[in-house]
Amino acid sequence: MFRKLIVLVLLSISAGPSFAQSANHKKLDAMIVQGMKDWQIPGLAAVVVKDGEIVFQKTYGVKNLETKLPVD
């Protein structure tokens, strides 16, 4: 699963500026969510940068299991 995520990220980086609205964006998002479930990760922040510009940025889950504060 982790290898698939890395490959998808690398492919998405080469996809160009339309990445944020593309099917790759949805696939990456789904893989991150599934990876969090599989590896019991409560929260994370993901960023993809291409040519010095952020083409994907999203936070997932919580940063503290007790307070349930979201990752920011």
C-alpha positions as CSV (number, residue, x, y, z in Angstrom):
1,M,0.0,0.0,0.0
2,F,2.8,2.5,0.9
3,R,4.6,1.8,-2.4
4,K,1.4,2.5,-4.3
5,L,1.0,5.8,-2.4
6,I,4.5,6.8,-3.2
7,V,4.1,5.9,-6.9
8,L,0.8,7.8,-7.1
9,V,2.4,10.9,-5.5
10,L,5.2,10.8,-8.0
11,L,2.9,10.3,-11.0
12,S,0.7,13.1,-9.7
13,I,3.6,15.5,-9.4
14,S,4.3,15.1,-13.1
15,A,0.6,15.6,-14.0
16,G,0.9,19.4,-14.0
17,P,-1.2,22.3,-12.5
18,S,-4.5,20.6,-13.2
19,F,-3.6,18.0,-10.5
20,A,-5.8,19.5,-7.9
21,Q,-9.0,19.0,-9.9
22,S,-8.0,15.7,-11.5
23,A,-8.9,12.1,-10.8
24,N,-5.3,11.7,-9.4
25,H,-6.3,14.1,-6.6
26,K,-9.2,11.9,-5.6
27,K,-7.1,8.7,-5.9
28,L,-4.4,10.2,-3.7
29,D,-7.0,11.4,-1.1
30,A,-8.6,7.9,-1.0
31,M,-5.2,6.2,-0.7
32,I,-4.2,8.5,2.2
33,V,-7.5,7.8,4.0
34,Q,-7.2,4.1,3.5
35,G,-3.6,4.1,4.6
36,M,-4.6,6.0,7.8
37,K,-7.2,3.3,8.5
38,D,-4.8,0.4,7.7
39,W,-1.9,1.8,9.8
40,Q,-4.1,3.3,12.5
41,I,-2.8,6.8,12.0
42,P,-5.0,9.4,13.9
43,G,-3.9,12.4,11.8
44,L,-1.5,13.8,9.3
45,A,-0.9,16.7,6.9
46,A,0.0,16.0,3.3
47,V,1.6,18.4,0.8
48,V,2.7,17.9,-2.8
49,V,5.0,20.5,-4.3
50,K,5.8,20.9,-8.0
51,D,8.2,23.5,-9.4
52,G,8.1,25.3,-6.0
53,E,4.3,25.6,-6.0
54,I,1.9,23.6,-3.8
55,V,-0.4,21.5,-6.0
56,F,-2.0,19.5,-3.2
57,Q,-2.4,20.3,0.5
58,K,-4.8,18.7,2.9
59,T,-5.0,17.7,6.6
60,Y,-6.6,14.6,7.9
61,G,-7.9,13.4,11.2
62,V,-6.9,14.6,14.7
63,K,-3.7,15.7,16.3
64,N,-4.7,14.6,19.8
65,L,-6.8,11.5,20.5
66,E,-8.0,12.8,23.8
67,T,-9.0,16.3,22.8
68,K,-10.0,15.4,19.2
69,L,-8.5,18.6,18.0
70,P,-8.2,18.4,14.2
71,V,-4.8,18.5,12.4
72,D,-4.2,22.0,11.2
